[in-house]
Amino acid sequence: AGLGWARVPMQGWLPQGDVTPPEAATFQTLLDTIHSSGMTPVVAFTPRTTVDPSVNASQAEKEYLDSLTAAVNRYRDRVKQW
């Protein structure tokens, strides 16, 4: 149909928990399928957030950056556009 890219919503994970979230295998399969179809994945990354009111803004920003870095490191062979 002339499509060359696929937008993938990806929710990150908080690094102080499990380093590899349960969704990692699903994301990998999805990205592999997109790649094998000749399409380019464009990932819209959003962090998982905490509802703990004691977490301050700088801590939340650090968690977001850590989560994004972990996702980029894990999927950098398949995702070039975030």
Biopython code that builds the backbone (N, CA, C, O; Angstrom):
import numpy as np
from Bio.PDB.StructureBuilder import StructureBuilder

atoms = [
    (1, "ALA", "N", (0.828, -1.198, 0.000)),
    (1, "ALA", "CA", (0.000, 0.000, 0.000)),
    (1, "ALA", "C", (0.861, 1.247, 0.000)),
    (1, "ALA", "O", (0.347, 2.348, 0.198)),
    (2, "GLY", "N", (2.147, 1.103, -0.215)),
    (2, "GLY", "CA", (3.021, 2.263, -0.252)),
    (2, "GLY", "C", (3.488, 2.734, 1.103)),
    (2, "GLY", "O", (4.118, 3.787, 1.206)),
    (3, "LEU", "N", (3.196, 1.984, 2.141)),
    (3, "LEU", "CA", (3.635, 2.380, 3.476)),
    (3, "LEU", "C", (5.078, 1.948, 3.689)),
    (3, "LEU", "O", (5.458, 0.830, 3.345)),
    (4, "GLY", "N", (5.874, 2.842, 4.258)),
    (4, "GLY", "CA", (7.267, 2.498, 4.486)),
    (4, "GLY", "C", (7.655, 2.469, 5.949)),
    (4, "GLY", "O", (8.791, 2.132, 6.283)),
    (5, "TRP", "N", (6.722, 2.820, 6.828)),
    (5, "TRP", "CA", (7.051, 2.856, 8.252)),
    (5, "TRP", "C", (5.852, 2.379, 9.067)),
    (5, "TRP", "O", (4.713, 2.380, 8.599)),
    (6, "ALA", "N", (6.142, 1.980, 10.282)),
    (6, "ALA", "CA", (5.094, 1.548, 11.213)),
    (6, "ALA", "C", (5.343, 2.218, 12.553)),
    (6, "ALA", "O", (6.441, 2.126, 13.101)),
    (7, "ARG", "N", (4.333, 2.889, 13.082)),
    (7, "ARG", "CA", (4.446, 3.545, 14.390)),
    (7, "ARG", "C", (4.153, 2.513, 15.468)),
    (7, "ARG", "O", (3.126, 1.835, 15.444)),
    (8, "VAL", "N", (5.075, 2.410, 16.410)),
    (8, "VAL", "CA", (4.948, 1.429, 17.479)),
    (8, "VAL", "C", (4.912, 2.162, 18.818)),
    (8, "VAL", "O", (5.883, 2.825, 19.183)),
    (9, "PRO", "N", (3.807, 2.051, 19.553)),
    (9, "PRO", "CA", (3.799, 2.628, 20.893)),
    (9, "PRO", "C", (4.554, 1.694, 21.844)),
    (9, "PRO", "O", (4.240, 0.508, 21.941)),
    (10, "MET", "N", (5.528, 2.228, 22.528)),
    (10, "MET", "CA", (6.318, 1.413, 23.445)),
    (10, "MET", "C", (6.330, 2.094, 24.814)),
    (10, "MET", "O", (6.714, 3.256, 24.945)),
    (11, "GLN", "N", (5.907, 1.357, 25.809)),
    (11, "GLN", "CA", (5.963, 1.881, 27.163)),
    (11, "GLN", "C", (7.202, 1.335, 27.836)),
    (11, "GLN", "O", (7.449, 0.129, 27.830)),
    (12, "GLY", "N", (7.969, 2.223, 28.411)),
    (12, "GLY", "CA", (9.195, 1.826, 29.083)),
    (12, "GLY", "C", (8.934, 1.198, 30.435)),
    (12, "GLY", "O", (7.791, 0.913, 30.792)),
    (13, "TRP", "N", (9.981, 0.989, 31.169)),
    (13, "TRP", "CA", (9.870, 0.361, 32.468)),
    (13, "TRP", "C", (10.776, 1.093, 33.449)),
    (13, "TRP", "O", (11.758, 1.724, 33.059)),
    (14, "LEU", "N", (10.438, 0.998, 34.689)),
    (14, "LEU", "CA", (11.252, 1.652, 35.707)),
    (14, "LEU", "C", (12.473, 0.793, 35.987)),
    (14, "LEU", "O", (12.334, -0.381, 36.328)),
    (15, "PRO", "N", (13.671, 1.357, 35.850)),
    (15, "PRO", "CA", (14.887, 0.566, 35.956)),
    (15, "PRO", "C", (15.126, -0.074, 37.315)),
    (15, "PRO", "O", (15.851, -1.066, 37.394)),
    (16, "GLN", "N", (14.544, 0.456, 38.388)),
    (16, "GLN", "CA", (14.807, -0.157, 39.686)),
    (16, "GLN", "C", (14.047, -1.463, 39.859)),
    (16, "GLN", "O", (14.252, -2.182, 40.838)),
    (17, "GLY", "N", (13.179, -1.767, 38.918)),
    (17, "GLY", "CA", (12.482, -3.047, 38.942)),
    (17, "GLY", "C", (13.234, -4.042, 38.080)),
    (17, "GLY", "O", (14.465, -4.052, 38.040)),
    (18, "ASP", "N", (12.482, -4.867, 37.401)),
    (18, "ASP", "CA", (13.063, -5.863, 36.503)),
    (18, "ASP", "C", (13.730, -5.140, 35.335)),
    (18, "ASP", "O", (13.087, -4.331, 34.666)),
    (19, "VAL", "N", (15.004, -5.418, 35.082)),
    (19, "VAL", "CA", (15.741, -4.755, 34.013)),
    (19, "VAL", "C", (15.127, -5.068, 32.655)),
    (19, "VAL", "O", (15.112, -4.210, 31.773)),
    (20, "THR", "N", (14.630, -6.264, 32.478)),
    (20, "THR", "CA", (13.972, -6.648, 31.234)),
    (20, "THR", "C", (12.492, -6.867, 31.530)),
    (20, "THR", "O", (12.134, -7.820, 32.223)),
    (21, "PRO", "N", (11.629, -5.994, 31.010)),
    (21, "PRO", "CA", (10.203, -6.136, 31.310)),
    (21, "PRO", "C", (9.610, -7.356, 30.599)),
    (21, "PRO", "O", (10.183, -7.835, 29.620)),
    (22, "PRO", "N", (8.489, -7.856, 31.073)),
    (22, "PRO", "CA", (7.848, -9.005, 30.435)),
    (22, "PRO", "C", (7.487, -8.748, 28.975)),
    (22, "PRO", "O", (7.407, -9.683, 28.178)),
    (23, "GLU", "N", (7.270, -7.476, 28.623)),
    (23, "GLU", "CA", (6.876, -7.120, 27.260)),
    (23, "GLU", "C", (8.038, -7.150, 26.272)),
    (23, "GLU", "O", (7.818, -7.019, 25.068)),
    (24, "ALA", "N", (9.264, -7.320, 26.752)),
    (24, "ALA", "CA", (10.439, -7.240, 25.885)),
    (24, "ALA", "C", (10.381, -8.242, 24.736)),
    (24, "ALA", "O", (10.713, -7.890, 23.604)),
    (25, "ALA", "N", (9.977, -9.456, 24.995)),
    (25, "ALA", "CA", (9.898, -10.473, 23.931)),
    (25, "ALA", "C", (8.843, -10.097, 22.905)),
    (25, "ALA", "O", (9.041, -10.305, 21.708)),
    (26, "THR", "N", (7.727, -9.546, 23.357)),
    (26, "THR", "CA", (6.669, -9.123, 22.442)),
    (26, "THR", "C", (7.153, -7.989, 21.554)),
    (26, "THR", "O", (6.925, -8.005, 20.344)),
    (27, "PHE", "N", (7.830, -6.994, 22.152)),
    (27, "PHE", "CA", (8.384, -5.891, 21.363)),
    (27, "PHE", "C", (9.380, -6.411, 20.333)),
    (27, "PHE", "O", (9.364, -5.979, 19.181)),
    (28, "GLN", "N", (10.245, -7.335, 20.743)),
    (28, "GLN", "CA", (11.255, -7.864, 19.826)),
    (28, "GLN", "C", (10.599, -8.570, 18.652)),
    (28, "GLN", "O", (11.012, -8.383, 17.508)),
    (29, "THR", "N", (9.578, -9.381, 18.923)),
    (29, "THR", "CA", (8.860, -10.077, 17.857)),
    (29, "THR", "C", (8.192, -9.088, 16.910)),
    (29, "THR", "O", (8.262, -9.247, 15.691)),
    (30, "LEU", "N", (7.547, -8.071, 17.467)),
    (30, "LEU", "CA", (6.891, -7.056, 16.655)),
    (30, "LEU", "C", (7.907, -6.313, 15.785)),
    (30, "LEU", "O", (7.678, -6.123, 14.590)),
    (31, "LEU", "N", (9.018, -5.897, 16.374)),
    (31, "LEU", "CA", (10.046, -5.183, 15.619)),
    (31, "LEU", "C", (10.666, -6.067, 14.544)),
    (31, "LEU", "O", (10.953, -5.589, 13.446)),
    (32, "ASP", "N", (10.875, -7.333, 14.836)),
    (32, "ASP", "CA", (11.401, -8.272, 13.835)),
    (32, "ASP", "C", (10.426, -8.429, 12.666)),
    (32, "ASP", "O", (10.843, -8.475, 11.509)),
    (33, "THR", "N", (9.140, -8.512, 12.967)),
    (33, "THR", "CA", (8.118, -8.644, 11.923)),
    (33, "THR", "C", (8.076, -7.403, 11.042)),
    (33, "THR", "O", (7.999, -7.507, 9.818)),
    (34, "ILE", "N", (8.126, -6.235, 11.661)),
    (34, "ILE", "CA", (8.134, -4.989, 10.900)),
    (34, "ILE", "C", (9.358, -4.929, 9.999)),
    (34, "ILE", "O", (9.259, -4.582, 8.822)),
    (35, "HIS", "N", (10.507, -5.270, 10.557)),
    (35, "HIS", "CA", (11.756, -5.232, 9.793)),
    (35, "HIS", "C", (11.716, -6.223, 8.625)),
    (35, "HIS", "O", (12.129, -5.883, 7.516)),
    (36, "SER", "N", (11.233, -7.421, 8.858)),
    (36, "SER", "CA", (11.197, -8.427, 7.798)),
    (36, "SER", "C", (10.197, -8.070, 6.699)),
    (36, "SER", "O", (10.290, -8.581, 5.583)),
    (37, "SER", "N", (9.253, -7.204, 7.010)),
    (37, "SER", "CA", (8.295, -6.726, 6.017)),
    (37, "SER", "C", (8.853, -5.586, 5.181)),
    (37, "SER", "O", (8.191, -5.097, 4.265)),
    (38, "GLY", "N", (10.081, -5.162, 5.501)),
    (38, "GLY", "CA", (10.703, -4.074, 4.760)),
    (38, "GLY", "C", (10.272, -2.693, 5.222)),
    (38, "GLY", "O", (10.543, -1.694, 4.555)),
    (39, "MET", "N", (9.611, -2.640, 6.350)),
    (39, "MET", "CA", (9.152, -1.355, 6.886)),
    (39, "MET", "C", (10.127, -0.867, 7.945)),
    (39, "MET", "O", (10.936, -1.634, 8.468)),
    (40, "THR", "N", (10.037, 0.408, 8.249)),
    (40, "THR", "CA", (10.864, 1.023, 9.277)),
    (40, "THR", "C", (10.001, 1.320, 10.498)),
    (40, "THR", "O", (8.996, 2.022, 10.379)),
    (41, "PRO", "N", (10.368, 0.805, 11.666)),
    (41, "PRO", "CA", (9.588, 1.139, 12.862)),
    (41, "PRO", "C", (9.948, 2.534, 13.375)),
    (41, "PRO", "O", (11.118, 2.916, 13.413)),
    (42, "VAL", "N", (8.934, 3.273, 13.761)),
    (42, "VAL", "CA", (9.104, 4.556, 14.434)),
    (42, "VAL", "C", (8.469, 4.373, 15.798)),
    (42, "VAL", "O", (7.257, 4.184, 15.901)),
    (43, "VAL", "N", (9.276, 4.428, 16.845)),
    (43, "VAL", "CA", (8.783, 4.118, 18.181)),
    (43, "VAL", "C", (8.393, 5.392, 18.929)),
    (43, "VAL", "O", (9.182, 6.329, 19.047)),
    (44, "ALA", "N", (7.167, 5.402, 19.425)),
    (44, "ALA", "CA", (6.685, 6.475, 20.289)),
    (44, "ALA", "C", (6.843, 5.971, 21.720)),
    (44, "ALA", "O", (6.034, 5.179, 22.205)),
    (45, "PHE", "N", (7.886, 6.436, 22.383)),
    (45, "PHE", "CA", (8.243, 5.938, 23.705)),
    (45, "PHE", "C", (7.594, 6.772, 24.797)),
    (45, "PHE", "O", (7.687, 7.999, 24.794)),
    (46, "THR", "N", (6.949, 6.106, 25.715)),
    (46, "THR", "CA", (6.441, 6.764, 26.914)),
    (46, "THR", "C", (6.892, 5.944, 28.117)),
    (46, "THR", "O", (6.874, 4.714, 28.072)),
    (47, "PRO", "N", (7.288, 6.604, 29.171)),
    (47, "PRO", "CA", (7.751, 5.862, 30.340)),
    (47, "PRO", "C", (6.580, 5.336, 31.156)),
    (47, "PRO", "O", (5.475, 5.875, 31.112)),
    (48, "ARG", "N", (6.845, 4.285, 31.891)),
    (48, "ARG", "CA", (5.928, 3.872, 32.930)),
    (48, "ARG", "C", (6.158, 4.845, 34.065)),
    (48, "ARG", "O", (7.304, 5.171, 34.375)),
    (49, "THR", "N", (5.124, 5.302, 34.673)),
    (49, "THR", "CA", (5.295, 6.293, 35.735)),
    (49, "THR", "C", (4.917, 5.705, 37.081)),
    (49, "THR", "O", (4.141, 4.755, 37.180)),
    (50, "THR", "N", (5.478, 6.287, 38.084)),
    (50, "THR", "CA", (5.153, 5.872, 39.438)),
    (50, "THR", "C", (4.040, 6.756, 39.986)),
    (50, "THR", "O", (3.928, 7.923, 39.610)),
    (51, "VAL", "N", (3.232, 6.213, 40.857)),
    (51, "VAL", "CA", (2.180, 7.006, 41.480)),
    (51, "VAL", "C", (2.587, 7.382, 42.901)),
    (51, "VAL", "O", (1.769, 7.865, 43.684)),
    (52, "ASP", "N", (3.833, 7.160, 43.217)),
    (52, "ASP", "CA", (4.346, 7.482, 44.544)),
    (52, "ASP", "C", (4.524, 8.994, 44.654)),
    (52, "ASP", "O", (5.391, 9.553, 43.982)),
    (53, "PRO", "N", (3.731, 9.670, 45.480)),
    (53, "PRO", "CA", (3.831, 11.129, 45.581)),
    (53, "PRO", "C", (5.145, 11.604, 46.204)),
    (53, "PRO", "O", (5.470, 12.789, 46.135)),
    (54, "SER", "N", (5.898, 10.689, 46.809)),
    (54, "SER", "CA", (7.161, 11.104, 47.414)),
    (54, "SER", "C", (8.284, 11.226, 46.388)),
    (54, "SER", "O", (9.355, 11.740, 46.711)),
    (55, "VAL", "N", (8.058, 10.761, 45.150)),
    (55, "VAL", "CA", (9.073, 10.870, 44.107)),
    (55, "VAL", "C", (9.038, 12.286, 43.551)),
    (55, "VAL", "O", (8.010, 12.745, 43.053)),
    (56, "ASN", "N", (10.160, 12.964, 43.640)),
    (56, "ASN", "CA", (10.209, 14.343, 43.166)),
    (56, "ASN", "C", (10.440, 14.404, 41.661)),
    (56, "ASN", "O", (10.697, 13.383, 41.023)),
    (57, "ALA", "N", (10.346, 15.598, 41.102)),
    (57, "ALA", "CA", (10.450, 15.781, 39.648)),
    (57, "ALA", "C", (11.801, 15.330, 39.109)),
    (57, "ALA", "O", (11.862, 14.722, 38.041)),
    (58, "SER", "N", (12.882, 15.614, 39.824)),
    (58, "SER", "CA", (14.198, 15.206, 39.316)),
    (58, "SER", "C", (14.341, 13.687, 39.321)),
    (58, "SER", "O", (14.981, 13.126, 38.431)),
    (59, "GLN", "N", (13.757, 13.018, 40.305)),
    (59, "GLN", "CA", (13.774, 11.553, 40.339)),
    (59, "GLN", "C", (12.952, 10.988, 39.177)),
    (59, "GLN", "O", (13.368, 10.029, 38.525)),
    (60, "ALA", "N", (11.799, 11.581, 38.925)),
    (60, "ALA", "CA", (10.959, 11.129, 37.812)),
    (60, "ALA", "C", (11.680, 11.318, 36.477)),
    (60, "ALA", "O", (11.599, 10.450, 35.608)),
    (61, "GLU", "N", (12.380, 12.435, 36.303)),
    (61, "GLU", "CA", (13.146, 12.684, 35.073)),
    (61, "GLU", "C", (14.270, 11.665, 34.922)),
    (61, "GLU", "O", (14.521, 11.170, 33.823)),
    (62, "LYS", "N", (14.941, 11.353, 36.020)),
    (62, "LYS", "CA", (16.016, 10.353, 35.985)),
    (62, "LYS", "C", (15.460, 8.983, 35.590)),
    (62, "LYS", "O", (16.062, 8.278, 34.779)),
    (63, "GLU", "N", (14.321, 8.608, 36.156)),
    (63, "GLU", "CA", (13.707, 7.326, 35.826)),
    (63, "GLU", "C", (13.316, 7.273, 34.358)),
    (63, "GLU", "O", (13.480, 6.242, 33.706)),
    (64, "TYR", "N", (12.795, 8.390, 33.830)),
    (64, "TYR", "CA", (12.432, 8.443, 32.412)),
    (64, "TYR", "C", (13.670, 8.246, 31.538)),
    (64, "TYR", "O", (13.654, 7.435, 30.612)),
    (65, "LEU", "N", (14.730, 8.978, 31.825)),
    (65, "LEU", "CA", (15.956, 8.874, 31.027)),
    (65, "LEU", "C", (16.579, 7.484, 31.136)),
    (65, "LEU", "O", (17.051, 6.937, 30.139)),
    (66, "ASP", "N", (16.584, 6.912, 32.334)),
    (66, "ASP", "CA", (17.121, 5.562, 32.515)),
    (66, "ASP", "C", (16.300, 4.540, 31.725)),
    (66, "ASP", "O", (16.855, 3.633, 31.105)),
    (67, "SER", "N", (14.983, 4.696, 31.754)),
    (67, "SER", "CA", (14.098, 3.787, 31.045)),
    (67, "SER", "C", (14.283, 3.910, 29.532)),
    (67, "SER", "O", (14.354, 2.901, 28.829)),
    (68, "LEU", "N", (14.359, 5.143, 29.034)),
    (68, "LEU", "CA", (14.571, 5.363, 27.608)),
    (68, "LEU", "C", (15.922, 4.811, 27.167)),
    (68, "LEU", "O", (16.021, 4.175, 26.118)),
    (69, "THR", "N", (16.955, 5.048, 27.957)),
    (69, "THR", "CA", (18.291, 4.535, 27.636)),
    (69, "THR", "C", (18.287, 3.010, 27.574)),
    (69, "THR", "O", (18.882, 2.422, 26.671)),
    (70, "ALA", "N", (17.620, 2.374, 28.528)),
    (70, "ALA", "CA", (17.548, 0.909, 28.538)),
    (70, "ALA", "C", (16.820, 0.388, 27.291)),
    (70, "ALA", "O", (17.244, -0.605, 26.699)),
    (71, "ALA", "N", (15.731, 1.052, 26.891)),
    (71, "ALA", "CA", (14.995, 0.622, 25.696)),
    (71, "ALA", "C", (15.825, 0.817, 24.434)),
    (71, "ALA", "O", (15.869, -0.062, 23.573)),
    (72, "VAL", "N", (16.482, 1.970, 24.325)),
    (72, "VAL", "CA", (17.325, 2.233, 23.146)),
    (72, "VAL", "C", (18.457, 1.219, 23.062)),
    (72, "VAL", "O", (18.740, 0.694, 21.986)),
    (73, "ASN", "N", (19.102, 0.941, 24.179)),
    (73, "ASN", "CA", (20.187, -0.038, 24.175)),
    (73, "ASN", "C", (19.696, -1.428, 23.782)),
    (73, "ASN", "O", (20.396, -2.161, 23.083)),
    (74, "ARG", "N", (18.523, -1.783, 24.219)),
    (74, "ARG", "CA", (17.991, -3.119, 23.920)),
    (74, "ARG", "C", (17.571, -3.262, 22.456)),
    (74, "ARG", "O", (17.793, -4.310, 21.851)),
    (75, "TYR", "N", (16.967, -2.219, 21.883)),
    (75, "TYR", "CA", (16.373, -2.327, 20.546)),
    (75, "TYR", "C", (17.101, -1.506, 19.480)),
    (75, "TYR", "O", (16.557, -1.312, 18.393)),
    (76, "ARG", "N", (18.285, -1.029, 19.750)),
    (76, "ARG", "CA", (18.956, -0.138, 18.801)),
    (76, "ARG", "C", (19.271, -0.786, 17.458)),
    (76, "ARG", "O", (19.454, -0.083, 16.465)),
    (77, "ASP", "N", (19.338, -2.105, 17.413)),
    (77, "ASP", "CA", (19.589, -2.771, 16.124)),
    (77, "ASP", "C", (18.349, -2.777, 15.240)),
    (77, "ASP", "O", (18.459, -2.999, 14.035)),
    (78, "ARG", "N", (17.174, -2.537, 15.812)),
    (78, "ARG", "CA", (15.921, -2.557, 15.051)),
    (78, "ARG", "C", (15.244, -1.194, 14.936)),
    (78, "ARG", "O", (14.446, -0.983, 14.023)),
    (79, "VAL", "N", (15.545, -0.267, 15.842)),
    (79, "VAL", "CA", (14.854, 1.027, 15.854)),
    (79, "VAL", "C", (15.873, 2.141, 15.675)),
    (79, "VAL", "O", (16.809, 2.278, 16.463)),
    (80, "LYS", "N", (15.676, 2.933, 14.629)),
    (80, "LYS", "CA", (16.573, 4.069, 14.369)),
    (80, "LYS", "C", (15.893, 5.390, 14.658)),
    (80, "LYS", "O", (16.563, 6.412, 14.805)),
    (81, "GLN", "N", (14.562, 5.383, 14.741)),
    (81, "GLN", "CA", (13.815, 6.611, 14.974)),
    (81, "GLN", "C", (12.920, 6.453, 16.198)),
    (81, "GLN", "O", (12.036, 5.598, 16.250)),
    (82, "TRP", "N", (13.184, 7.304, 17.173)),
    (82, "TRP", "CA", (12.426, 7.274, 18.418)),
    (82, "TRP", "C", (11.603, 8.525, 18.509)),
    (82, "TRP", "O", (10.877, 8.717, 19.485)),
]
sb = StructureBuilder()
sb.init_structure("model")
sb.init_model(0)
sb.init_chain("A")
sb.init_seg("    ")
for serial, (resi, resn, name, xyz) in enumerate(atoms, 1):
    if name == "N":
        sb.init_residue(resn, " ", resi, " ")
    sb.init_atom(name, np.array(xyz, "f"), 0.0, 1.0, " ", f" {name:<3s}", serial, name[0])
structure = sb.get_structure()
